[in-house]
Amino acid sequence: MKRDFLTLWDLSSEEIDILLKRAIEFKSGKDANKCPLIGKSIGLLFEKASTRTRVSFEVGIYQLGAQAIYMNPKEIQLGRGETIHDTAKVLSRYLDAIVIRTFSHGTLIEFASNSSIPVINGLSDLHHPCQAIGDLMTILEKKGRLKGIRLAYIGDGNNVANSLIEAASRMEIDIAIACPEGCEPDLDVLERARAEAVGEILILRDPREAAGMADVVYTDVWVSMGQEKEAEEKKRKLKDYQVNNRLLSCAKKNAIVLHCLPAHRGEEITDDVIDGPQSAVLDQAENRLHTQKALLEFLLGNNTR
């Protein structure tokens, strides 16, 4: 039976452990000459522009021995009114899996419900699970564990924040989200995470309180793609939520700094922090490649045709 990866809820904590171990093996160079997905074709259907998601998936697919087929909706029949239902049914006949990067999470749900191949969420307005898996790998690399880690997320409660909450609840991480009123993470995500979590999940207003004794300090852009009309209002609300050296001093001395990129330097994070000695941002970006390779191998291993 096919498996989709639309949110972190689609994997158990044990399966996430397996993926992370496999990603670490890939990064170490183990099996570098093996091509477990040789002969497979994997689609990349992107409504949103991308640097890391597109390149990491294309390179990872190539390294696994498969071929990537990039599709812009404007260049296929979706752009001329063909339904998601029909597109999903047809592409399922050609491809072995598909990665979709889109605005509405509902698009992913509809596509997956009509697809007979694994559907991977490359990003939606509600979730960014591939990013969160890469983040978990980076924390594990830098801290040697996940259980009991204190993660402070500072800024807008967006799709990245939602997936981090899900990841924290799965892996027994304590997470504190610092955001202004009106910028909270999704309520449904919070309620489910709190029902299932072993660790602590806090929504705070004071970024210094959230960063206090944190092992990881994480931020993201204040205005996501598709929210440009809200830009000035969001920047006004979030102006006191910048990750700078003053805020970082509230965290543990050996805390690491994460940012999913792209960064708007001078807004949500300062140059001296993102380029500083505590930054793990470039390792975090690289780890997208390794975790996505592990994910593709896992999903297609359960979907051999």
N, C-alpha and C positions, 0 to 999 in steps of 0.2 A: 504493500500500500504506500502511496506517495506521501511524503512529508513536506509541509510548507514551513517557511521561517518568516513569519510576519511580525512577531513580537518575541520577546524573551520568554513569554509564557509557553511558547511552543517547544521549549527544551526543559528537561528536568535539571536539577542541580548536578546530578550524576553525569548527564550528557554534556553539560557545559564543562565539567571537569575533563571529560574525555576529549572534547574539542580543544581545550587549552593545552593539554599535554601533547596532542598531535600538532598543534600550531607551533609549540616550542621545538618539537622535533623538526618540523619543516624549516624553522629559522636556523637551526643548528646545522642544516645541510644534509640531515639524514634523508635517504630516499631521493636525493636530488636528481638522480638519473632515472628514476622510475616515473612512469606516466600512467597513473591508475585510471585516468579518464580518457585514454586514447580512443579516438573515434567518436567522441561525444560532441554535440553542438549545443552551446549555451547562449541564449539570447540576452541582450542588455537593452531594455526598453526604458529610455530616459526622457521624461517630460521636463525634468529640472537639469540645469547645467551642473557639471561636476568636474573636479580634478581628481581627488583621492579615490572616490568610489569607482569611477570609470577606469582609471589607470590600474588600480590595485586589482580589480576584477579581471581586466583584460590580461594583465601580466600573469596573475594566478592561474587563470584558465589555460593560458599557453603553457605554463610550467607543468600543469597536470596532464598535458597531452591533448587537451580538447581545443576546439576552436570557438572564439567569441564572435557573435554577430551583433553589431551595434545597430540599434533602431531608434530613430527620432520619430515620435508620433506624427509629425508633419510630413514625414517622408514615406509613411505607410498609409494604409487605408483608414486607420483611426482618424487621421487628419481630415478625411473626407466624409466622416459620418458613420463608418462601420462601427457596429456595436462592440463593446468589450466582450460580450458573450461570444460573438462570432470570431473575433480575433483570437481569444483564448482557445477556442476549439480548434481553429486552424493551426495556430502555432504549436499546439500540443502534438500535431502530426509530424512536425518538422524537427522540433527541438527536444533536448533531454532535460532542460531546466531553463528557467528564465529569471533574471534579476530585474525588478521594476523600481524605478526611482520616480516618485510622483508627488502630486500635491495632496489629493484626498486619500485618506486611508481606505475609504470605501471602494476606491478603484482597485486596490490590492485585494480586498475581500471578494469583490465581484469576480475579478480575474481568477483568483485561486479556486473559487467555487465552481468555475466552468473549465478549469484546466485539469488535465490528467498527468501533468508533470509538476515537479516541485517549483514553487514560486517563492522567491527570496525578496524580502523588503530591503531595497537599497536606500530607502529613505521615504518617509511620508510625513504629512503635517503632524502626525500624532506619535510616531515611533521612529527610532533609528537604531534597530537592534544590532546591525553589523558593527556600528560604531561602538556600542556598549561591549560587545564581545572583545574587540580590540583593546578597549580600555581595561577590561578585566585582565587580559594578558599582560598589559603594561604594569598594572599594579602588582600582579603576581611576580613579575620579573624584578621589580624594584624593591618590593617589600617581603617577598618570600612567602606570602600567605594572602588569603582573602578574608577568611573568617575573623571577625573582630576589628577589621580595618575601619577607621573613621574617615568618611569621605564628605567633604564640604563642597557643595555646588553653589556657586554665587551667580545670581543673575536671573534671566528670564526662564520661567518654567516651561520650556519648549519640548520638542520631540526628544531631544537628547536627554533632558532631565527626566522625562517619562521613562525612557529605556534604562537610565541609570537606576531609577527607583526599582524597576523590575529586576535588574541585575542584582541590586543590593539585597532584595528580599529573597532571591534564589540562593545567594552565596553567603548569607549571614554577615553582610557588611552593614555597619551603622552609617546612615546617610542623613545629613542635615542640608536642607535646601533653604538658602536665604534669597528672598525675592520680595519686592514691594506688593502691596495689595493690588489685585487685578492681574498679576503675572504668575499666579500659582500653576503648578503642574495640573494635569488632567485629574479631575475628581475621581473618575472611575478607576484610573490607574492607582491612585492613592488608596482608595478603599480596598481594592483587591490585594495590593501589596501589604497593607497593614493587617489584613486578615490572614495572610500567609507568612508574614515575615517573622523571623526569629530575632533579628537585629532591630535597632531603633530607626524610625523614620520620622524626621522632624521637619516642619515648615516654620521658618523663623523670618523675622523682619530685619534683624541686626546681622549684617554680614560678619562682624567681628565675633559674635557669639557662635555663628556657624563654623567659622574657621578655627575657633578655639581648640587647641590640641588636636587638630586634624592631621591625619597621615597623608591625605591627598586633598589638594585644593584645585577645583575644576571650574572652568567658566566656558561660555560660548558667546557668540555674537548676540547683541541685544535685539536685532531685527533680522528675522529669518527671511529667506526668499518667499515672495508672495505677500509679505507684510509691509511693503514699502509705504502704503498709505498711512500706516500707524507709526512710521519711523520717529517723527519728532516727539510724539506723545510718549512712546516707549523710552526714548533716550532721556526724556525729562524724568520719568519715573525711576530710571535705573542709574542715574548719574552718581549716586552714592554707593553703587555696587561694583565699582572697579576693583579688579585684582591688581594691587600694587604692593610695593615692599612693606608699607605700613600694615596692610591687611595680612600679608604673608607672615609677618612677625608674630601674629596671634597663633599661628599653627605650630606644630612641632618643628624643631630645628632641622630635622631631616625630612620634612614633608616634601612631596613632589608636586609639581604644578602640571596640570593637564589642560589641554584645549583641543577640541576636535578639528579646528581649522575649517575655513579660513578665518583669520583673526582680523578684527578692525583695531589695529594698534592705536593706543591712545584713548580708546573708548572702554571696552570691557576689560582690557589688560594693557599693561605698560610694557614698553620695550625691554626695560631692565629685568622684568620678571620673565617674560616669555623667552628671552635670550639668556637668562641667568643660569647659575649653576644648579638650581633646583628644578629647572624645566625638563620634563621628559616628553615634550611635545613631538619631537621628531621621531623618537622611538615609538610613540603612540601612533603616529601616522604610518610608519613602516609596518607595525603589527597588524594593521588592517589586511595587508597582503597575506600574512601567514594564517590568521584566523579564518579568513574567507576561503583559503585553500582547504583548510580542515573542514569547514562547513560544507563546501561543495562535495568533497570526498564522502563525508558522512551522509548527506542527503541522497547523492546519486548511488552510493553503496546500497541504500535501501530501495533503489529504483532501477535496478539493472533491467535492461530490456533485450 
